[in-house]
Amino acid sequence: MPARAEIVVDLAAIRHNVRRLREVVGPDVAMMAVVKADGYGHGMVPVARAAREAGAGWLGVATIDEALALRDAGDTGRVLCWLTVPGEDYAAAAAADLDVTAYSVAALEEMVAAGVARVQLKVDTGLSRGGAARADWPALFARAAALEEEGRTRITGVWSHLAASDDPDHPANAAQEDAFRDALALAAEAGLRPEVRHLANSAAAVLRPGARYDMVRCGIAAYGLDPAPGVTPDLGLRPAMTVRADLAMVKRIAAGDGVSYGHTWVAERDTSVGVVPVGYGEGVPRAAGNRVEVWAGGARRPVRGRVCMDQVVVDLGDDELRAGDDVVLFGPGDRGEPTALEWAEALDTINYEIVTRIGGRLTRRHVDGGTA
């Protein structure tokens, strides 16, 4: 029986999306499915299994803890993690046969001392976030090559991350691609022959063929969400997440009645309102009040008033809905319901944030080609 409020994830959609993306990038490019942040809110372990079934040879996560959770769940394939700090449990990473990313000589030394057998090197080509600064590339590559020559580790990858791949005309894209080529040339001069060179995230995997190299890292697109809204061609991707709840109650209110905290919305006429048992405690953005819609009773219904910690109020008009009726906050859009992208646009954010922040007290149910 469906829960009172839940996230429903279609694993068939995940497999479809990964297969479709593999078709787009071609047979000579490896596919990494990025499953960090609990699979972008979709459930890391089930999503990872579905992605593997669809041919993802690699999984990508941010932290060692995430990678270890995949191992604990039985995953035995290649897993890359890339966000560490000094003092991480690199011995556990080594024991779990993970590929770990180094940004500096100091981090590389710490990893190798703990027995990490496979290391990838990340270079900063213009995002100015993680990765070795350009001035540090020669020293990092030289030390990595020396450690490899000593048989103490193997450098399996050199990679970077784009700052503006969702904006194809942004000059940073070409500049970063040029910088990455420079980094690869320096790595080769140092004697490194990495197994995979990778630069492209979802948007670049689709929009910038020259950035694909040996592997692409597909995150948001694997979940069926557009990585570059308004730019990406229709690839037939299918959003995998639906967020739904049962109406907790329905009541009539009169013209002039205010709704929710602060009465930021006041009814202009008599209407019915429904209480939906989710709020910012479940990751519904508080800013969604008076700005987004949900789907109930075969129609879109606007959220009225401020989002509360545990509930939101929606305007049902004069339609006859009852407590227990189904409400879809967002989903694939098949029935006319809002999508995560529509919520993102209404809230001036990105679809990544909408799906990743949803959770809290919501349960999660995985289906395989079924419906919410």
N, C-alpha and C positions, 0 to 999 in steps of 0.2 A: 504494500500500500504506500503511495507517495507520502512523503513527510509534509508537515504543515508549511515548511519553507525550505527550499532545497536548490542546489545546483545540480543540473542534469547534464552529463557530458556524454556525447555520442562518440564512442571509440571508432566506429566505422568511418566517421567524418575525419578523424585524425589519420587513419590509414589512407583514406582517399586523398587527403591533402598532401601527405608525404609522397605518395606515389605520383601525384600530379606535379609536384615540384621537382621530383627526380626526372620526369619527362621533360620539363622545361630546361633544366640545366644540362641534360644529356648524360650518356652512359659513362663518360670518362671523368666525371666530376663526382667525388664522394659527397654524401649527404650527412650532415650533422643535424640532429634534431635537438634544439635547445629546450631543456626541461627544468631549468632553474625556477626558483620562486614557486615551488610546488606545481610545476608544470603550468606556469602563468595562471595559477588558480584552478587548473583543470584536474589536478591530482597527478603528482609526478610519476609514481610507479606505474599505474595503469596506462598513462599516456606514453611513457617510455616503452612499455611492452608493445603497444600498438604501433609506435614508430619503428621499432625493430622489425615487427612483422611486415611493415611496408617497405623495408629495405634500408632503413637508416643504419649505416655502418658505425656511426659515432653518436654519442650523446654528449651534450654540453651542459655543464652546471657552473654556478659561481663558486660554491664553497666545497671544501673537502667533506664536510658533514653531509652535504647533499649527495655527493658521489658515493660515500660510504652507505648511505641509505639505499641507493640503487644496488650496491653489492649485497647488502643484507637481504634485499628483496629477490636476489637470485640473478641479477644481470651480470653477465660475464664478458660482455663486449667492451670495445674501446670507449672510455669515458674521459673527457677533458674537463678539468676544473681550473679556474683562473683568478680567483680572488682570495688571496692569503695575506697574512700579516706575520711579522717575526714571532717565532715561538709556536707556529702551527704544529699539529701532530703529523709531521711528514712521515714518521715511521708507520703510522696507520695507513697513510696514502700509499707508501711503498708496499706494505703487506697486501693491500687491496689491488695492486697492479693497476694503478691509475696513471694517466698522463697529467702532469701538474705544470702550471705555467709560471715561469720566472720573469720578473720585470727588471731584475738587477743582478749584478755579480754576487752581492751579499745573499740575496734570496736563493740564487742558484747554488752557492756553496752550502747553505743550510739544507737545501733539499738533498743534495748529493751526499752530504755527511749522514743524513738519516736513511740513506739507501734507496732513494727514488731512482728507479731504473729508466724512466722515460720522462723527459722534460721538454716542454715547448717554450719558446722565447717570444714574448710579445713586445712589439716595438710601437712607440707612439709616433704616428705619422701625421698628427694634426688634430686629434680629438682633445689633446691635453688632459687626459685622464690617466688610466693605467697604461703601463708599458714603458719601456726604456726610452729616455730622451735621446734625440739624434746624437748628441755629443758622446753618449755612453755606448752607442752601438759597437764601435770597434773593440772596446774592452770586453763587453759582454760576449761578443761572438768569439773573440780570441780565447777567453777562458772556457767557454762552452766547448770549443774545438779541442782544447787541451784535455779537458775532463773526458771527452769522448775518446780521444786518442789513448788515454790511460785506461780505458775500459770501465770507468766508474759510472757512466750514465750514457744514455743515447738521446740525442736531440732529434725529436720526432717531428717538430714543427716550428715554423716561424710564421707569425701572424700579426694582424693589426685590426683595427675597427674604424669604420667610417663614421663621420660626424653628420653627414647630410645626405645620405643615400636616398632618403624619401623625397629629395628635391633634386631631380636630375640635372638642372641647370646651375646648381650651386658650384662656384669655382673650387670649393674645398674638395670636391670629388676627384677632379683631375689632379689637383695638387697632392692629395693623399695617395693616389695611385702611383704618381711619379716617385713620391717618397718611399713607398713600399718597394718599388723596383730597385731603388737605391739600396734599401736595406737588404734585399735578397742578393744583390750583387756583392755587397760587403760580406754577407754571410758565406757566400760561395768562395770569395777570396780567402776567408779564414779557414776554409776547408770543410764547411758544414754542408751536408746533403740531406736536408730534412725530408721526411716521408710526405708531409703535407704542408703546403703553403696556403694560407687562407686569409681572406680579407672581407668577403661578401657576407653580409647579413641578409635577411629576407628581401628587403627592397633591392639591394644590389644584385642578389642572385637572379632576380627577375629582370631588372632594368639595365644592368651593366655587365654584359657577357664577358668583357675583358677583365672583370674583377673576380671571376670565378676561380681561377687557378686550379688547385687540386681538390678543393673542398669548399662547400658553402655551409654557412651556419644559419639554419632556418628556425626561427623562433615563432614570431607572431603569425606568420603565414601557415605554419604547420597546424595552427589552431583554427584556420579558416578565416582569419581576419586580415584585412587589407593593410599591407605594410606602407603603402604610399597612397592614401586616399586621393582620388581625382587624377591619379597618374597611372597606377597599375592597370594593365589590360585585364579583361575578365578571363581569369584562369579556371573558372569553375570551382573555386575553393568553397568549402562549406563550413560556416561557423559551427564549432562543436559544442558550445556552451549555451544552455538555456537556464535562466534563473526564474523560478516560479514559487508561488505561495498560494495558500487558501485564504480567501477573505475571512477575516475574523468577525466582522459584523458589518451591517448596512443600516443606515438610519437616514431619516429625512431631516434636513435643516431648512430654515426659512431665509428668505431674502434679508440681508443685513447681518446674518450670523458670520462671525469670524471663525477661521479654521486654524488649528494648531498654534504653537507658541508665537506670541507677538502679533497674531492676527494679520500676517502678511498677505493673506487672501481673505476677502469678504465676499460672500455669495451675493450676486446681483439679482438672483431670483431663487425661488424655492427649488431645491434639488436634493438628490440622494448622494450620500458619500459612503465610501467603503473604507474600512480600516484594513490595511495590509500589514501582517506581523513581521516586518523587517524594517531596519533603520540603519543609522550609521554604525551601530554595533555589529551589523552584518556587512559593513563596507559600502553601504549605499551612501554616496557622497551627500553631505549635508547641503551642499550647494544645489542639489537636484530639485529642491523645493520650488514649485511653480515654473520649472524649466524642462522637465522630461515627462514622457507619457509611459503608460503600461498598457497591457492588453487584457481585457476582461469582457466576457459576454459578447465576443465577436466584434469588438470595436476598441479603438484606442481611447484611453481615459487619462486625462491630465492629472498629475500630482498637484495637490492643492496645499498650500501652506508649507511650513518648514518641515523638513525631515527630522524625526525624533530619533532617539537612541534605539528604540525597539519597534517603531511603526511609522508608516506613512499613510496619508489620507488621499484618496483619489475621488474624482468627481464622476459619478455615474449618471448624472442627469435624471431623466425620468424612466430609465430602463429598469426592469425588474430583475435585479440580481440578489442573491441571498448569501448569507454566511456559509462558507464551505465551497463556494464557487472558485474556479481556478483563475489565478492572475499570473500573467507572464510579464516580468519586468523587462527582460530583453532576451532575444533568441536569434535563430537564423533568419527570421523575417518571412518564413514560408506562409504563415497565416495572416500576415499583416502586422505582426507584433514588432515593436521597436527592436533595433539591433544595438549591439554594443557600440558600434561606430556612431549611430545616431545619438546615443547618450553622450558619447565623448564630444561630439560636435556641439551639442547643447550646453555642455559644461566647459567648453574651451580646453579640452585635454585630448588625450590619445586613447585609442581603444585598448592599448596595453594596460593602462592604469585601471580602466573600468573592470576588466576581467581579473586582473591580478589582485585587486584590493577586495573583491567580493569574497566573503567567507564568514568569519566570526561564528555565530551559532547556527549558520546554515549547515545542513547535512549535504553530503555529496553522493550522488547516485550515478553510476556508470551504466550506460546502455550500449547496445551494439546494433546500431541501425534502427532502433526504436524511436519512440517519441516521448516528449516530456509529459 
